Amino acid sequence: MSTPLTSKQRAYLRALAHGLEPVVQIGHHGTTAAVIAQVEEALVAHELVKLRLGRECPDSPEEAGSAIGRSSGARLVQVIGRTVVVYRARNERPGIELTGAPAPRGAPRHLPEGKATKRAGPNRPARTIPPKGSGSAGRRTATKKKPASRSRRAQPGIRRRPR
């Protein structure tokens, strides 16, 4: 099994799994070889799989999730009630790219000033971080005040109705 997920990676995977419906349901026989084979197939197809444990399942959700993780090489993402979410990246063409991977030791935590933060594309110029002390960073710009609204009486050409 590979390295454990960071909290940011787990949060990202939980967000992706939020809208998923359970693909595999575990019944009264518990975590059997057939269930693990079904989870394997689902992981190959989807990478991120939500499982539902029935009320009659003898295993606790934590036990079932860890057993499936050990046997299939998947990582346990989340356990909520009787629902378990597991993740395993595909070897060929992974569909989910984990964000928040730890930076290598000694790498700067932020970009130096004046370096591009995003790549330039055909329809998008590169965004850069302005050097300190330049531009209007931190300064407020003057905005025009809206003219005060006049009352109905003060507007020219409008007469007051007699009562």
NURO-9279 format. One record per atom (N, C-alpha, C, O): x, y, z; residue in one letter. Coordinates in steps of 0.001 Angstrom, whole numbers, padded with zeros to 6 digits, always signed. Atoms other than C-alpha are relative to their C-alpha. Layout:
# residues N
XYZa/...
# end
This chain:
# residues 163
+000853-001173+000000m/+000000+000000+000000m/+000894+001229+000000m/+001958+001221+000619m/-000820-001190+000112s/+001295+003476-000798s/-000159+000886+001234s/-000780+000500+002225s/-000009-000901-001145t/+001720+006452+001492t/-001418+000389+000408t/-002321+000393-000428t/+001337-000386-000457p/-001237+007553+003623p/-000409+001348-000600p/+000437+002152-000993p/+000531-001250+000548l/-003460+010373+002415l/+000193+001140+000989l/+000067+000953+002199l/-000066-001177-000859t/-002897+013869+003742t/-001423+000483+000260t/-002365+000031-000392t/+001341-000494-000321s/-005814+015746+005259s/-000599+000773-001171s/-001809+000712-001392s/+000509-000726+001162k/-006098+017971+002173k/-000449-000964-001089k/-001470-000733-001736k/+000372+000994+001004q/-006181+014955-000125q/-001303-000697+000394q/-002180-000911-000444q/+001240+000617-000474r/-008844+013287+002031r/-001185+000936-000175r/-002264+000507-000584r/+001077-000983+000148a/-010909+016496+002018a/-000418+000116-001469a/-001608+000214-001771a/+000297-000081+001426y/-010657+016684-001778y/-000781-001233-000449y/-001760-001111-001185y/+000688+001229+000385l/-011703+013046-002178l/-001390-000076+000623l/-002325-000564-000012l/+001325-000031-000629r/-014564+013479+000311r/-000943+000899-000786r/-002118+000578-000964r/+000827-000914+000792a/-015805+016430-001740a/-000431-000659-001309a/-001573-000497-001740a/+000351+000698+001234l/-015681+014335-004913l/-001020-001110+000259l/-001896-001357-000570l/+000877+001128-000308a/-017463+011438-003206a/-001371+000435+000490a/-002287-000384+000567a/+001255-000467-000582h/-020244+013612-001804h/-001201-000316-000886h/-002234-000762-000387h/+001129+000202+000890g/-022455+013313-004862g/-000149-001422-000521g/-001091-001709-001260g/+000053+001371+000498l/-021753+009632-005513l/-001053-000826+000724l/-001336-000610+001902l/+000892+000988-000598e/-024257+006889-004904e/+000829-001238+000345e/+001829-001502-000323e/-000742+001228-000316p/-023070+003663-003226p/-000039-000980-001174p/-001103-001267-001723p/-000114+000915+001129v/-021825+001262-005901v/-000070-001448+000480v/-000627-002313-000196v/-000046+001354-000550v/-021276-001788-003694v/-000752+000000+001324v/-000596+000905+002143v/+000710+000139-001265q/-023558-002962-000910q/+000447-001287+000673q/+000518-002342+000041q/-000471+001150-000768i/-022341-005302+001812i/-001158-000475+000867i/-001726+000298+001639i/+001173+000544-000679g/-025011-007584+003226g/+000324-000796+001235g/+001320-000538+001911g/-000086+000740-001262h/-025457-010108+006024h/+001171-000982+000050h/+001481-001498+001124h/-001178+000868-000040h/-022453-012230+004992h/+001275+000768+000347h/+002301+000161+000654h/-001161-000816-000349g/-020080-009320+005641g/+000958+000157-001177g/+000563+000054-002338g/-001027-000224+001013t/-016839-008690+003773t/+000520-001351-000475t/+001398-001941+000154t/-000397+001299+000544t/-016459-011822+001656t/+000891+000208-001227t/+001118+001336-001666t/-000834-000064+001203a/-014240-012654-001309a/-000783+000564-001180a/-000220+001281-002008a/+000837-000517+001081a/-017150-011887-003656a/-000150+001523+000104a/-000107+002224-000907a/+000117-001444-000210v/-017591-008417-002127v/+001303+000685-000375v/+001291+001734-001019v/-001298-000589+000313i/-013865-007730-002418i/+000233+000002-001513i/+000782+000966-002046i/-000128+000042+001459a/-013912-008830-006085a/-000861+001086-000646a/-000449+001711-001623a/+000886-001032+000528q/-016845-006493-006714q/+000595+001391+000235q/+000497+002263-000629q/-000654-001274-000300v/-014986-003622-005025v/+001187+000203-000933v/+001418+001318-001400v/-001133-000076+000934e/-011908-004405-007173e/-000471+000491-001365e/+000136+001388-001951e/+000539-000402+001300e/-013998-004100-010341e/-000437+001465+000020e/-000180+002208-000927e/+000460-001384-000109a/-015547-000848-009143a/+001171+000971+000083a/+001106+002063-000480a/-001172-000863-000102l/-012124+000600-008258l/+000699+000148-001347l/+001208+001223-001663l/-000608-000086+001327v/-010787-000230-011724v/-000812+000960-000873v/-000244+001727-001650v/+000862-000837+000830a/-013771+001522-013297a/-000076+001450+000492a/-000131+002374-000319a/+000310-001336-000531h/-014160+004512-010956h/+001093+000665+000833h/+001055+001887+000980h/-001047-000500-000907e/-011082+004975-008682e/-000526+000377+001385e/+000103+000046+002390e/+000581-000427-001268l/-013300+006446-005962l/-001350-000693+000132l/-002240-000490-000693l/+001187+000846-000120v/-015988+004086-004667v/-000635+000205+001367v/+000042+000246+002394v/+000754-000104-001244k/-018705+004522-002079k/-000687-001338+000246k/-001313-001898-000653k/+000578+001290-000399l/-019850+001389-000215l/-001055+000243+001067l/-000940+001174+001864l/+001031-000103-001019r/-022967+000891+001885r/-000074-001318+000737r/-000161-002371+000104r/+000151+001200-000813l/-023160-001598+004750l/-001454-000095+000443l/-002019+000865+000965l/+001371+000208-000436g/-026580-003067+005416g/-000069-000122+001520g/+000948-000344+002177g/+000168+000098-001458r/-028003-003142+008939r/+000333-001390+000526r/+000735-001552+001678r/-000246+001376-000432e/-027597-006907+009036e/+001471-000399-000137e/+001833-001524+000207e/-001421+000314+000182c/-023850-006717+008219c/+000663-000194+001368c/+000516+000656+002247c/-000616+000257-001300p/-021840-008282+011079p/+001228+000880+000273p/+001595+001071+001433p/-001204-000829-000178d/-018774-006039+010494d/-000385+001442+000291d/-001419+001927-000168d/+000195-001435-000178s/-018510-002486+011729s/+000521+000689-001269s/+001340+000108-001981s/-000467-000687+001207p/-017974+000102+008957p/+001516+000204-000023p/+002138+000107-001081p/-001455-000190-000061e/-014406+000779+010155e/+000735-001305-000337e/+001712-001299-001085e/-000616+001307+000274e/-013536-002945+010102e/-000134-000357-001475e/+000826-000818-002093e/+000220+000329+001412a/-015081-003420+006647a/+000874+000866-000900a/+001462+000363-001857a/-000828-000905+000808g/-013288-000366+005232g/+001467-000365+000049g/+002147-000364-000977g/-001418+000365-000110s/-009907-001411+006586s/+000270-001355-000644s/+001332-001550-001236s/-000178+001304+000638a/-010400-005015+005408a/+000026+000141-001521a/+000842-000493-002191a/+000018-000231+001446i/-011267-003830+001905i/+001270+000725-000428i/+001837+000419-001477i/-001240-000716+000310g/-008317-001446+001959g/+001203-000924-000020g/+002046-000827-000912g/-001132+000941-000055r/-005895-004206+002970r/-000017-000963-001177r/+001021-001210-001792r/+000074+001038+001020s/-007144-006749+000456s/+000072+000552-001424s/+000559-000136-002320s/+000022-000526+001358s/-007569-004443-002553s/+001068+001047-000269s/+001222+001490-001408s/-001017-001028+000193g/-004745-001964-001991g/-000580+001400-000061g/+000105+002338-000470g/+000652-001312+000011a/-007222+000900-001666a/+000256+000714+001317a/+000628+000100+002316a/-000171-000799-001215r/-007002+003715+000845r/-001371+000436+000509r/-002228+000872-000260r/+001264-000383-000632l/-009819+004409+003266l/-000060+001526+000063l/+000825+002159+000640l/+000143-001451+000047v/-011053+007972+002697v/-000891+000482+001132v/-000555+001437+001832v/+000987-000520-000941q/-014084+008305+004950q/-000945-001101+000446q/-001278-002012-000313q/+001060+000864-000523v/-016509+006450+007166v/-001021+000913+000661v/-000711+001630+001612v/+001091-000770-000609i/-019851+008095+007913i/-001162-000956+000186i/-001701-001488-000785i/+001091+000926-000281g/-022480+006001+009599g/+000316-001378-000550g/+001309-001994-000162g/-000216+001314+000599r/-022782+002827+007553r/+000464+000135-001450r/+000283-000779-002254r/-000513-000259+001341t/-021204+004371+004434t/+001512+000146+000064t/+002044+000838+000933t/-001465-000008+000044v/-017538+003864+003521v/+000430+000468-001387v/-000167+000076-002390v/-000546-000457+001279v/-015523+005631+000796v/+001454-000448-000065v/+002228-000200+000859v/-001382+000451+000210v/-012316+004064-000590v/+000503+000534-001335v/-000277+000789-002252v/-000635-000552+001197y/-009850+005314-003214y/+001222-000828-000362y/+002009-001214+000503y/-001223+000602+000521r/-007259+003617-005395r/+000219+000556-001400r/-000656+000454-002260r/-000313-000592+001302a/-005557+005352-008321a/+000198-001104-001030a/+000715-002175-000713a/-000220+000937+001093r/-005550+003577-011670r/+001460+000039-000423r/+002108+001081-000328r/-001366+000023+000516n/-002211+002477-013070n/+000071+000675-001366n/+001026+001392-001664n/+000062-000612+001318e/-003212+003531-016576e/-001037+001104-000005e/-002162+000896+000450e/+000892-001156+000112r/-004790+006942-017192r/-000779+000294+001272r/-001997+000112+001288r/+000751-000348-001206p/-005673+008026-013658p/-000941+001170-000268p/-000562+002147-000913p/+000999-001032+000228g/-008831+010120-013658g/-000012+001064+001080g/-000434+002193+000827g/-000013-000945-001114i/-008379+011796-010273i/+001447+000314+000321i/+002240-000576+000628i/-001347-000423-000370e/-005254+013814-009658e/-000081+000617+001383e/-000771+001615+001592e/+000071-000495-001376l/-004705+014332-005969l/+000730+001322+000118l/+001865+001466-000335l/-000615-001301-000253t/-004026+017916-004984t/+000530+000014+001418t/+000179-000846+002226t/-000505-000136-001356g/-002163+019022-001909g/+001077-001004+000338g/+001297-001310+001509g/-001093+000926-000268a/+000684+016572-002322a/+001122+000760+000695a/+001377+001917+000359a/-001040-000728-000718p/+003511+017444+000038p/+001143+000389-000928p/+001542-000387-001796p/-001119-000485+000811a/+006295+019529-001512a/+001283-000693+000458a/+001406-001040+001633a/-001258+000615-000410p/+009792+018015-001551p/+000736+000885+000993p/+000569+002104+000990p/-000728-000762-001019r/+012059+019055+001299r/+000913+001021-000663r/+001566+000742-001669r/-000857-001057+000513g/+013856+022323+000715g/-000650+000825-001094g/-000081+001834-001510g/+000674-000767+001039a/+011372+023528-001895a/-000658+001223+000636a/-001142+001136+001765a/+000636-001190-000581p/+010048+027082-001378p/-001498-000224+000149p/-002120-000880-000686p/+001431+000190-000255r/+006551+027209+000078r/-000856+000938-000817r/-002050+000696-000992r/+000742-000938+000830h/+005551+030160-002075h/+000858+000379-001193h/+002062+000127-001207h/-000733-000405+001183l/+006525+031544-005440l/+000753+001289+000281l/+000233+002160+000978l/-000707-001275-000142p/+009190+034253-005538p/-000770+001107-000705p/-001564+000841-001607p/+000734-001120+000565e/+007920+037720-006396e/+000272+000112-001493e/+001394-000102-001952e/-000143-000199+001430g/+007285+038372-010071g/-000063-001272-000825g/+000027-001209-002051g/+000091+001267+000731k/+006979+034688-010994k/-001457-000291-000322k/-002359+000149+000391k/+001369+000314+000412a/+003932+033350-012789a/-000633-000976+000972a/+000013-001923+001422a/+000710+000910-000880t/+001317+031696-010611t/-000792-001026-000785t/-001021-002134-000301t/+000724+000932+000848k/-000623+030093-013452k/+000641+000019-001373k/+001198+001031-001799k/-000550+000055+001338r/+000486+028941-016842r/-000857+000814-000948r/-002078+000888-000809r/+000726-000726+001028a/-000430+031086-019780a/-000554-001008-000988a/+000114-001979-001344a/+000617+000870+000988g/-002806+029442-022188g/-000327+000806-001237g/-000013+001995-001300g/+000327-000742+001213p/-004079+030375-025614p/-000992+001129+000257p/-000956+002144-000439p/+001002-001024-000296n/-006944+032377-024093n/+000221+000676+001341n/-000643+001417+001809n/-000210-000541-001333r/-005364+033349-020792r/+001457+000419+000164r/+002359-000397-000028r/-001381-000411-000262p/-002286+035439-020014p/+000450-000522+001365p/-000376-000851+002216p/-000529+000471-001283a/-000013+034375-017172a/-000294+001040+001072a/-000070+002231+000858a/+000201-000895-001143r/-001006+035870-013808r/+001280+000048+000774r/+001910-000985+001004r/-001240-000121-000758t/+001909+037212-011870t/-000262+000666+001329t/-001277+001334+001526t/+000051-000649-001301i/+002529+038332-008337i/+000764+001303-000132i/+001946+001267-000474i/-000740-001260+000156p/+003414+042060-008369p/+001058+000132+001084p/+000840-000293+002218p/-001037-000210-001017p/+006672+042996-006611p/-000502+000939+001088p/-001399+001749+000854p/+000420-000830-001123k/+006329+044653-003217k/+000261+001469-000302k/+001271+001826-000909k/-000185-001441+000136g/+005852+048399-003222g/-000414+000540-001359g/-000245+001734-001609g/+000411-000517+001302s/+004497+048634-006762s/-001507-000117-000130s/-002146-000933+000534s/+001428+000091+000279g/+001016+049246-008026g/-000834+000580+001132g/-000327+001257+002026g/+000918-000547-000988s/-001997+050093-005972s/-000360-001029+001058s/-001421-000945+001677s/+000286+001019-001010a/-001770+047085-003699a/-000061+000654+001371a/+000891+001315+001784a/+000132-000547-001343g/-003026+048115-000306g/-000600+001395+000015g/-001075+001842+001059g/+000580-001334+000050r/-004199+051556-001486r/-001435-000092-000474r/-001782-000925-001311r/+001376-000063+000457r/-007823+052385-001874r/-000084+000997-001137r/+000564+002043-001102r/+000194-000936+001091t/-008876+054007-005086t/-001247+000820+000272t/-002209+000337+000870t/+001137-000875-000221a/-011228+056969-005047a/-001134-000418-000918a/-000919-000678-002101a/+001167+000335+000799t/-014708+056153-006231t/-000928+001194-000018t/-001004+001960+000943t/+000945-001101+000090k/-017284+058595-007446k/-001201-000303+000880k/-001695-001429+000948k/+001206+000175-000800k/-020137+059167-005099k/-001194+000121-000917k/-001187+000897-001873k/+001233-000111+000753k/-023570+058640-006476k/-000702+001280+000437k/-000678+001641+001614k/+000715-001210-000413p/-025598+061798-006561p/-001161-000365+000922p/-001814-001396+000760p/+001086+000255-000939a/-028072+062039-003751a/-001321+000034-000744a/-001543+000911-001579a/+001276+000038+000696s/-031539+061096-004898s/-000860+001159+000473s/-000941+001471+001662s/+000856-001132-000350r/-033882+063999-005037r/-001390-000509+000341r/-001836-001547-000148r/+001371+000387-000332s/-037286+063836-003545s/-000896+000289-001186s/-000484+000974-002123s/+000930-000154+001120r/-040305+063779-005823r/-000325+001473-000232r/-000512+001890-001375r/+000333-001413+000133r/-041031+067438-005141r/+001083+000788-000711r/+000791+001689-001497r/-001101-000808+000498a/-037618+068701-006076a/+000323-000277-001458a/+001098+000473-002052a/-000317+000295+001388q/-037527+067101-009515q/-000742+000956-000915q/-001941+001175-000744q/+000669-000947+000890p/-038246+069566-012273p/-000979-000702-000912p/-000749-001838-001326p/+000988+000532+000922g/-041311+069008-014421g/-001016-000925+000637g/-001922-001390-000055g/+000948+000874-000664i/-043168+066921-011832i/-000789+000840+000988i/-000234+001471+001887i/+000844-000775-000911r/-046101+068524-010126r/-000609-000908+001038r/-000783-002111+000840r/+000637+000731-001077r/-047650+067484-006944r/-001497-000052-000267r/-002094+000926-000716r/+001444+000131+000193r/-051184+066158-007123r/-000741+000728+001104r/-000310+000710+002257r/+000797-000639-001072p/-053791+068142-005274p/-000746-001077+000779p/-001140-002104+000228p/+000687+000995-000850r/-055402+066320-002395r/-001436+000249+000136r/-002131-000504+000818r/
# end
